[in-house]
Amino acid sequence: MGSIAAAAVSILVASGAGAQAPATPPAQTPDFRVEIWGDAIVDFNARIAAYAALRSALERGLPALAVTTDPTEILRAETALAERIRVARAGARQGDIFTRRISAAFRRVLRAETNVGRCAAIRDDGPGQFSYRTNRTYPKEQPLSTVPAGILAVLPALPPDVQYRFIGRHLVLHDTRANVILDRIHDAIRCEIPRSPR
C-alpha cells in the first residue's frame, strides 16, 4: 500500500507541476494601423459618411442620369448636383472633414508610405500645383491624378465617387459625381512637385 500511495503522490505532484507551469501567451502582431490612426480614423469615417448621406439626400428629385456618352447630359447632371452641394455646404472651410487631428494622422501615414519611387509616380501622374478652393469645382482643364496603389491601400475607404487626389503636395477629397473639391490637407507629403505650367 505504501508504495502505491507514494506512486500516487508522485503522479499528483508531477501533474500539478505541469498544470502550474506558466503557459506561453500566443504571439500577437501589433496593429500598426490602430497605433498610427488612433481614433482619428473613427472621426474621419463619421465625417465622410455624413457627407455621403448629405449628397444622397441632395440627389433626390434630380433627374436620373441614364447611361450616356453625351458630355452635355453628363455635365448637366454634374452641375445640378454640384450647385445643391455648394448651397448645402455654403459655409464649408478647409478642415471641416480633414480636421487638425485627422490631417496629422494622414500626414503620419502618408509620410511613412512615400518614397522616391512613389514621389516620382505622384509627380508624373499629377497635375502639379495650381490654385483651387474648397467646395468649388475641380478645374476641367487640369488632369486628374490617381493615388499610387501602395498608398491607397493604407488610407481609409471612401464612398462611391469620392476619391483621394494629389494636387502638388496637397491631398484633396474630390467628389467625382459632382466634380467638387470637398477638403484638403496642406503639404500632406514631402515630395518635390513643380507648379503646374497650365
C-alpha positions as CSV (number, residue, x, y, z in Angstrom):
1,M,0.0,0.0,0.0
2,G,2.8,2.4,1.0
3,S,4.5,2.1,-2.4
4,I,1.1,2.5,-4.2
5,A,0.4,5.7,-2.2
6,A,3.8,7.1,-2.8
7,A,3.4,6.5,-6.5
8,A,0.0,8.2,-6.5
9,V,1.6,11.2,-4.7
10,S,4.4,11.3,-7.2
11,I,1.9,11.4,-10.1
12,L,-0.2,14.1,-8.5
13,V,2.8,16.3,-7.8
14,A,4.0,15.8,-11.4
15,S,0.7,16.6,-12.9
16,G,0.3,19.6,-10.6
17,A,3.7,20.9,-11.5
18,G,2.7,20.6,-15.2
19,A,-0.5,22.5,-14.6
20,Q,1.2,25.3,-12.7
21,A,3.9,25.9,-15.4
22,P,3.2,29.3,-16.9
23,A,1.6,29.0,-20.4
24,T,3.4,30.8,-23.2
25,P,0.9,33.5,-24.4
26,P,0.2,33.4,-28.2
27,A,2.3,35.9,-30.1
28,Q,0.3,39.0,-31.0
29,T,1.1,41.0,-34.1
30,P,0.8,44.7,-33.2
31,D,-1.8,46.5,-35.2
32,F,0.2,49.4,-36.6
33,R,-2.9,50.7,-38.3
34,V,-4.6,51.3,-34.9
35,E,-1.4,52.7,-33.4
36,I,-0.9,55.2,-36.3
37,W,-4.5,56.3,-36.8
38,G,-5.8,56.2,-33.3
39,D,-9.4,57.4,-33.0
40,A,-8.8,59.9,-35.8
41,I,-9.9,57.2,-38.3
42,V,-13.3,56.9,-36.5
43,D,-13.8,60.6,-36.7
44,F,-12.8,60.7,-40.4
45,N,-15.2,57.8,-41.2
46,A,-18.0,59.6,-39.4
47,R,-17.4,62.8,-41.3
48,I,-17.2,61.2,-44.7
49,A,-20.3,59.1,-44.0
50,A,-22.2,62.3,-43.0
51,Y,-21.1,63.9,-46.3
52,A,-22.2,60.8,-48.3
53,A,-25.6,60.9,-46.6
54,L,-25.9,64.6,-47.4
55,R,-25.1,64.0,-51.0
56,S,-27.6,61.2,-51.2
57,A,-30.3,63.4,-49.8
58,L,-29.4,66.2,-52.2
59,E,-29.7,63.9,-55.2
60,R,-33.4,63.2,-54.5
61,G,-35.5,64.9,-57.1
62,L,-32.8,65.4,-59.6
63,P,-33.3,63.7,-63.0
64,A,-31.7,60.3,-63.1
65,L,-28.7,60.2,-65.3
66,A,-29.1,57.5,-67.9
67,V,-26.1,55.7,-69.3
68,T,-24.9,58.1,-72.0
69,T,-21.8,59.2,-73.8
70,D,-23.3,62.7,-74.4
71,P,-21.0,65.1,-72.5
72,T,-23.7,67.7,-72.3
73,E,-26.0,65.4,-70.4
74,I,-23.2,64.4,-68.1
75,L,-22.2,68.0,-67.4
76,R,-25.9,69.0,-66.8
77,A,-26.3,66.3,-64.1
78,E,-22.9,67.1,-62.6
79,T,-23.7,70.8,-62.4
80,A,-27.1,70.3,-60.9
81,L,-25.8,68.2,-58.1
82,A,-22.8,70.5,-57.6
83,E,-25.0,73.5,-57.1
84,R,-27.0,71.7,-54.4
85,I,-23.8,70.6,-52.7
86,R,-22.3,74.1,-52.7
87,V,-25.5,75.6,-51.3
88,A,-25.8,72.9,-48.6
89,R,-22.1,73.4,-47.7
90,A,-22.1,77.2,-48.1
91,G,-20.0,77.6,-45.0
92,A,-17.6,74.8,-45.8
93,R,-14.0,75.6,-45.0
94,Q,-10.7,73.7,-45.1
95,G,-10.6,71.4,-42.1
96,D,-14.3,70.5,-42.0
97,I,-13.6,66.9,-42.9
98,F,-9.8,66.9,-42.6
99,T,-9.7,68.3,-39.1
100,R,-6.3,69.2,-37.5
101,R,-6.1,65.8,-35.7
102,I,-7.3,63.9,-38.8
103,S,-4.8,65.7,-41.0
104,A,-1.9,64.9,-38.6
105,A,-2.8,61.2,-38.7
106,F,-3.0,61.3,-42.6
107,R,0.4,63.0,-42.7
108,R,2.0,60.4,-40.5
109,V,0.6,57.6,-42.6
110,L,1.4,59.2,-46.0
111,R,5.0,60.2,-45.0
112,A,5.6,56.6,-43.8
113,E,4.4,55.3,-47.2
114,T,6.1,57.8,-49.6
115,N,9.5,57.1,-51.0
116,V,11.5,58.2,-54.1
117,G,9.5,55.9,-56.4
118,R,6.1,56.9,-55.1
119,C,7.0,60.6,-55.2
120,A,8.1,60.1,-58.8
121,A,4.7,58.4,-59.6
122,I,2.8,61.2,-58.0
123,R,4.8,63.8,-59.8
124,D,4.4,62.1,-63.2
125,D,0.7,61.4,-62.8
126,G,-0.3,64.5,-61.0
127,P,-1.4,67.9,-62.4
128,G,1.3,69.8,-60.4
129,Q,0.3,72.6,-58.1
130,F,-2.5,75.0,-59.0
131,S,-5.0,77.3,-57.2
132,Y,-8.3,75.8,-56.2
133,R,-10.8,76.3,-53.4
134,T,-12.7,74.0,-51.0
135,N,-16.4,73.5,-52.1
136,R,-15.6,74.6,-55.7
137,T,-15.3,72.8,-59.0
138,Y,-12.2,70.8,-59.8
139,P,-10.9,72.7,-62.9
140,K,-11.8,70.9,-66.1
141,E,-8.6,71.9,-67.8
142,Q,-6.5,70.2,-65.1
143,P,-5.7,66.5,-65.3
144,L,-6.9,64.2,-62.6
145,S,-4.3,62.4,-60.6
146,T,-4.5,58.9,-59.2
147,V,-3.0,57.8,-55.9
148,P,-0.4,55.0,-56.1
149,A,-1.9,51.7,-55.1
150,G,0.5,51.2,-52.2
151,I,-0.6,54.5,-50.6
152,L,-4.2,54.0,-51.4
153,A,-4.1,50.6,-49.6
154,V,-3.3,52.3,-46.2
155,L,-5.9,55.1,-46.4
156,P,-9.5,54.8,-45.2
157,A,-12.0,53.6,-47.8
158,L,-14.2,56.3,-49.3
159,P,-17.8,56.3,-50.5
160,P,-18.5,55.7,-54.2
161,D,-17.4,58.6,-56.4
162,V,-15.4,60.3,-53.7
163,Q,-11.6,59.9,-54.4
164,Y,-8.3,61.0,-53.0
165,R,-6.2,63.1,-55.3
166,F,-2.8,64.8,-55.1
167,I,-2.6,68.4,-56.2
168,G,1.1,69.0,-55.8
169,R,2.0,68.0,-52.3
170,H,-1.6,68.5,-51.1
171,L,-4.1,65.7,-50.7
172,V,-7.7,66.6,-51.6
173,L,-11.0,64.8,-51.4
174,H,-12.7,65.0,-54.8
175,D,-16.4,64.2,-55.3
176,T,-16.3,63.0,-58.9
177,R,-20.0,62.7,-59.2
178,A,-20.4,66.5,-58.7
179,N,-16.8,67.5,-59.6
180,V,-16.5,69.3,-56.3
181,I,-13.4,69.6,-54.1
182,L,-14.5,68.7,-50.6
183,D,-11.5,69.4,-48.4
184,R,-7.7,69.2,-48.5
185,I,-4.6,68.5,-46.4
186,H,-1.9,71.1,-47.0
187,D,1.6,69.6,-47.5
188,A,0.4,66.1,-46.9
189,I,3.5,64.6,-48.5
190,R,7.2,65.5,-48.6
191,C,7.8,65.3,-52.3
192,E,9.2,68.0,-54.6
193,I,6.4,68.8,-57.1
194,P,6.8,71.6,-59.6
195,R,4.0,74.1,-60.0
196,S,1.7,73.3,-63.0
197,P,2.6,75.3,-66.1
198,R,-1.1,75.4,-67.1
